[in-house]
Amino acid sequence: MGKLSITVDGLKFKNPFVIGSGPPSTNAKIMCKAFAAGWGGVVAKTTSLTDTEVHNVQPRYGKLRSKSKDNVGFQNIELISDATFEDWEDWYKETKDTHPDGILIGSIMESYDKGRWQELAARCEASGCDALELNFSCPHGHPEKGMGAAMGQDPERVQEVTRWVVDAVNIPVWSKMTPNITDITVPALAAQAGGAHGVSAINTILACIGINLKTLKPQPTVEGHSTFGGYSYLAVKPIALRMVAEIAQAAPNLSISGIGGVTCAADAIEHMLVGARTVQSCTGPMLQGFGMVTELIEGTEAFMDEHGFQSLEEVIGKSLPYFTTHHHLVELQAAKRAARAAAKAEANTVNKDTDWGKSDIQDQTKNLVSNE
């Protein structure tokens, strides 16, 4: 294990970079490609029991571009896996057989039913998954069944369902948080109370990518219509960093897998600096390819060398002490101004001939005039 290796909840990652649940992890073939490229872990595409109907539409993606045509945001209305869970059991086994040292994390989502969650979890573990990620956060698809973000916005259910799964398996369980909520620390603490070993944050943000000004139709447009979908990529990073930091501050003993806007090593490092122990990227490899992990590795190693960090443990949470309240910022500025004023007054004081020259002569002279 090298400089970037890290153990999280008993899982030994060769590096902290993990493929996020979605198209880059949608079957054994593509998951094996991710591991072969060098990713430390893969979160499989979210699945449920076979009798949950899933019907995707095309097109289902939309890009937000800057005026210079750079991709800054990405929206999707893609659902969870449309493959049978029996297929997934085979894919988990195939992936682990091919890459036994890669950390394979099963992603599961179900309706509010203890038996279904526990069956799904136990079968994932039996098929070789090293850990589970509970999808309490998908912002679209199956809300009528109380799944995804509809469940993740209810802290009591987050705690209860997390407990169901924790009781059913002997592998680490991460609960995936929705950003579509006022205070993300509430469901994170609920997950911790339910026995979660860690949380993943954030999932995509429910959004509208834009309106076509010629057709007046929202995008992505499917048969002249659209629906709100999950927004990701670089534009969401500021929100993700804030929420990861909030969770890290509220639950310092809870491991965090940081997600949101990871396009390069600098983005990943920022997530670690605010408390993430692993960093996931999904839209990144969709747009850049699995090879982006090379820059993640090389860029992070260079950063560590520059700052003299010997391990990732020294990086994680390093920036958290610099966050404070606005009131405290005002106090800090007032104290600094007072210190500067005191130093200036001291510099202008002339008690002995040797004091002349500590500051400008005209200021020292002015300070000695009684009727100035």
C-alpha positions in Angstrom: 0.0 0.0 0.0 1.4 3.4 -1.0 1.3 6.9 0.3 -2.3 7.4 -0.7 -3.6 4.2 1.0 -6.2 4.7 3.7 -8.3 2.4 5.9 -11.9 3.5 6.3 -14.3 1.6 8.5 -11.9 -1.4 8.2 -11.8 -1.2 4.4 -8.3 -0.9 3.0 -8.3 1.4 0.0 -5.2 1.6 -2.1 -6.2 5.2 -2.8 -9.2 7.4 -1.6 -10.6 7.8 -5.1 -14.0 6.0 -5.6 -16.3 5.8 -8.6 -19.6 7.2 -7.6 -22.8 5.2 -8.1 -24.2 5.7 -11.6 -23.4 5.0 -15.3 -19.6 4.4 -14.6 -20.6 1.5 -12.4 -23.6 0.0 -14.2 -22.4 -3.6 -14.7 -19.4 -5.9 -14.1 -17.7 -5.0 -17.4 -17.5 -1.3 -16.7 -16.7 -1.7 -13.0 -13.8 -3.9 -13.9 -12.6 -1.2 -16.3 -12.6 1.3 -13.4 -10.6 -0.9 -11.2 -8.1 -1.7 -14.0 -7.7 2.1 -14.5 -6.6 2.5 -10.9 -9.6 3.6 -8.9 -9.4 2.6 -5.2 -13.1 1.8 -4.9 -16.3 1.5 -6.9 -19.9 2.2 -5.7 -22.1 0.1 -7.9 -25.1 1.6 -9.6 -28.1 1.7 -7.3 -30.3 -1.4 -7.4 -33.4 -2.7 -5.8 -35.2 -6.0 -5.8 -36.2 -7.3 -9.3 -39.9 -6.5 -9.0 -39.2 -2.7 -8.8 -40.0 -1.4 -12.3 -37.4 0.8 -13.8 -37.9 2.5 -17.3 -35.3 5.1 -18.4 -35.9 7.6 -21.1 -33.7 9.1 -23.9 -32.2 11.7 -23.9 -31.7 11.9 -20.1 -28.8 14.3 -19.7 -28.2 18.0 -20.1 -25.0 20.1 -19.9 -24.7 23.6 -18.5 -21.9 25.4 -20.4 -20.1 28.7 -19.6 -19.9 31.4 -22.3 -16.5 29.9 -23.3 -18.3 26.6 -23.8 -16.7 24.8 -20.8 -18.9 22.2 -19.1 -19.6 23.5 -15.6 -22.8 21.6 -14.7 -24.5 18.4 -15.7 -28.1 17.3 -15.1 -29.5 13.8 -15.3 -32.9 12.2 -15.0 -31.6 8.7 -15.0 -33.2 6.1 -12.7 -31.6 3.3 -10.7 -30.4 0.2 -12.5 -32.9 -1.5 -14.8 -31.1 -4.8 -14.5 -32.5 -7.6 -12.4 -31.0 -8.1 -9.0 -30.0 -11.6 -10.0 -27.8 -10.0 -12.7 -26.3 -7.8 -10.0 -25.5 -10.8 -7.8 -23.5 -12.3 -10.7 -21.8 -8.9 -11.5 -20.7 -8.4 -7.9 -19.1 -11.9 -7.9 -17.4 -11.3 -11.3 -16.0 -8.0 -10.3 -14.6 -9.2 -7.0 -13.2 -12.3 -8.6 -11.4 -10.1 -11.2 -10.3 -7.4 -8.8 -10.2 -8.9 -5.3 -8.2 -6.0 -3.8 -10.6 -3.3 -5.1 -13.2 -2.1 -2.6 -16.7 -2.9 -4.1 -19.6 -1.1 -2.5 -23.1 -2.1 -3.3 -25.7 0.7 -3.6 -29.2 -0.2 -2.6 -32.6 1.6 -2.5 -35.9 0.2 -1.6 -39.4 1.2 -0.4 -40.2 1.5 3.3 -40.2 -2.2 4.0 -37.8 -3.9 6.5 -37.9 -7.2 4.8 -37.0 -5.8 1.4 -34.1 -3.7 2.7 -32.7 -6.6 4.7 -33.1 -9.1 1.9 -31.3 -6.8 -0.5 -28.5 -6.0 1.9 -27.9 -9.6 2.8 -27.8 -10.8 -0.8 -25.3 -8.0 -1.7 -23.0 -9.1 1.1 -23.3 -12.8 0.1 -22.4 -11.8 -3.5 -19.1 -10.2 -2.4 -19.8 -6.6 -1.7 -17.2 -5.1 0.8 -19.6 -2.5 2.1 -23.1 -1.0 1.4 -24.2 2.5 0.5 -27.9 3.2 1.3 -29.4 5.5 -1.3 -31.5 7.9 0.7 -30.7 10.7 -1.7 -31.7 10.2 -5.4 -33.7 13.3 -6.1 -35.9 11.8 -8.9 -37.5 8.5 -9.7 -39.8 6.5 -7.4 -40.7 9.4 -5.0 -44.3 8.0 -5.1 -42.9 4.9 -3.3 -41.1 7.1 -0.7 -37.7 6.0 -2.1 -34.5 8.0 -2.5 -34.6 11.6 -1.4 -38.2 11.3 -0.3 -36.9 8.9 2.4 -33.7 10.8 3.0 -35.6 14.0 3.9 -37.2 12.1 6.8 -34.5 11.7 9.6 -36.6 9.2 11.5 -36.8 6.9 8.5 -33.2 7.4 7.8 -32.3 6.2 11.3 -34.8 3.3 11.2 -33.8 2.0 7.8 -30.1 2.3 8.5 -30.6 0.2 11.6 -32.5 -2.4 9.6 -29.6 -2.8 7.3 -26.8 -2.6 9.9 -28.6 -5.4 11.8 -28.8 -7.6 8.6 -25.1 -7.5 7.5 -21.6 -7.8 8.9 -20.0 -5.2 6.5 -19.7 -1.4 6.8 -22.8 0.6 6.0 -22.7 4.1 4.6 -25.9 6.2 4.3 -25.9 8.5 1.3 -27.2 12.0 2.1 -29.5 14.2 0.1 -28.5 17.9 -0.3 -32.2 18.7 -1.0 -32.8 19.5 2.7 -32.3 22.6 4.9 -29.8 21.1 7.3 -27.8 18.0 6.1 -26.5 17.3 9.6 -29.9 16.2 10.8 -30.2 13.1 8.6 -26.4 12.5 9.0 -26.8 12.4 12.8 -29.9 10.2 12.4 -27.9 7.8 10.2 -25.2 7.7 12.9 -27.8 7.0 15.5 -29.0 4.1 13.3 -25.6 2.5 13.4 -24.1 3.8 10.1 -20.4 3.5 10.0 -20.2 6.5 7.6 -22.1 8.8 5.3 -21.7 9.7 1.6 -22.4 13.4 0.7 -23.7 14.9 -1.4 -25.9 13.3 -4.0 -27.1 15.5 -6.9 -29.1 18.6 -6.4 -32.7 18.7 -7.7 -32.6 21.3 -10.5 -33.6 22.5 -13.9 -30.6 22.8 -16.2 -32.2 25.5 -18.3 -34.9 26.5 -20.9 -34.4 26.3 -24.6 -35.1 29.9 -25.7 -36.2 28.9 -29.2 -38.6 26.1 -28.2 -39.4 27.4 -24.7 -39.0 23.8 -23.5 -37.1 22.8 -20.4 -34.0 20.7 -20.8 -33.2 17.8 -21.2 -36.3 17.6 -23.4 -38.1 14.3 -23.9 -41.0 14.4 -26.3 -41.4 18.1 -25.7 -41.4 17.8 -21.9 -39.0 17.4 -19.0 -38.8 16.8 -15.3 -36.6 18.2 -12.6 -33.4 16.1 -12.3 -30.1 15.7 -10.4 -27.5 18.5 -11.0 -23.8 17.7 -10.6 -20.2 18.4 -11.8 -18.0 21.4 -11.0 -20.8 23.9 -10.3 -22.1 22.0 -7.2 -18.7 21.8 -5.5 -19.1 24.9 -3.3 -22.4 23.5 -1.9 -20.8 20.0 -1.5 -17.8 21.4 0.4 -20.0 23.3 2.8 -22.2 20.3 3.5 -19.3 17.9 3.9 -17.7 20.4 6.4 -20.9 20.7 8.3 -21.2 16.9 8.7 -17.6 16.7 9.7 -18.1 19.4 12.4 -21.3 17.9 13.7 -20.2 14.2 13.7 -16.4 14.1 14.0 -16.4 10.3 14.5 -18.5 9.5 11.4 -16.5 8.7 8.3 -17.4 10.7 5.2 -17.2 9.9 1.5 -17.1 13.3 -0.1 -19.0 13.8 -3.4 -19.8 16.8 -5.6 -17.9 18.6 -8.3 -14.8 16.4 -8.4 -13.2 17.0 -11.7 -9.4 17.0 -10.8 -7.0 16.5 -7.9 -7.6 20.0 -6.5 -11.3 19.3 -6.1 -10.7 16.0 -4.4 -8.1 17.5 -2.0 -10.6 20.2 -1.0 -13.1 17.6 0.0 -10.5 15.8 2.1 -9.4 19.1 3.7 -13.0 19.6 5.0 -13.3 16.1 6.4 -13.8 13.5 3.6 -11.8 10.3 4.1 -12.6 9.0 0.6 -13.8 11.1 -2.5 -16.3 9.9 -5.1 -16.7 11.1 -8.7 -19.4 10.0 -11.1 -20.0 12.8 -13.6 -16.2 13.3 -13.8 -15.4 10.0 -15.4 -18.6 10.1 -17.5 -17.2 13.2 -19.2 -13.4 12.6 -18.9 -13.1 8.9 -18.8 -11.7 6.5 -16.1 -8.2 7.8 -16.9 -8.8 10.9 -14.9 -7.8 8.9 -11.8 -4.1 9.2 -12.9 -4.3 13.0 -12.4 -6.1 12.5 -9.1 -3.3 10.3 -7.8 -0.4 12.4 -9.2 -1.9 15.7 -8.2 -2.7 14.6 -4.7 0.8 13.1 -4.2 2.4 16.4 -5.4 0.2 18.4 -3.0 1.2 16.2 -0.1 4.9 16.5 -1.0 4.6 20.3 -1.3 3.1 20.6 2.2 5.2 17.8 3.8 2.2 15.5 4.5 3.3 11.9 5.0 -0.2 10.4 5.0 -3.8 11.2 4.1 -4.6 11.2 7.8 -2.7 14.5 8.0 -4.7 16.0 5.2 -8.2 15.0 6.3 -10.0 17.9 8.1 -7.0 20.1 8.0 -9.0 23.2 7.0 -11.9 22.7 9.4 -10.4 24.8 12.2 -10.5 27.8 9.9 -14.3 27.9 9.7 -15.9 30.1 12.3 -18.9 32.4 12.8 -19.4 35.8 11.2 -19.5 37.4 14.7 -16.1 35.9 15.4 -14.7 37.2 12.1 -15.8 40.7 13.2 -14.0 40.2 16.6 -10.8 39.0 14.8 -10.7 42.0 12.6 -11.3 44.4 15.5 -8.5 42.8 17.5 -6.2 43.1 14.5 -7.0 46.8 14.1 -6.4 47.4 17.7 -3.1 45.7 17.6 -2.0 47.7 14.6 -3.1 51.0 16.3 -1.1 50.0 19.4 2.0 49.2 17.4 1.8 52.5 15.5 1.4 54.4 18.7 4.4 52.6 20.2 6.5 53.3 17.1 5.7 57.1 17.4 6.7 57.3 21.1 10.0 59.0 21.8 11.2 58.5 25.4 14.9 58.5 24.6 17.1 59.7 21.8 17.5 56.1 20.7 13.7 56.0 19.9 14.1 58.4 17.0 13.9 56.7 13.7 11.5 53.9 14.7 8.9 55.5 12.4 8.7 58.6 10.2 10.3 61.6 11.9 7.3 63.9 11.1 4.9 61.5 12.9 7.2 61.2 15.9 7.5 65.0 16.1 3.7 65.4 15.9 3.3 63.0 18.8 5.5 65.2 20.9 3.8 68.5 20.2 1.5 69.6 23.1 -0.8 71.9 21.1 -1.1 69.9 17.9 
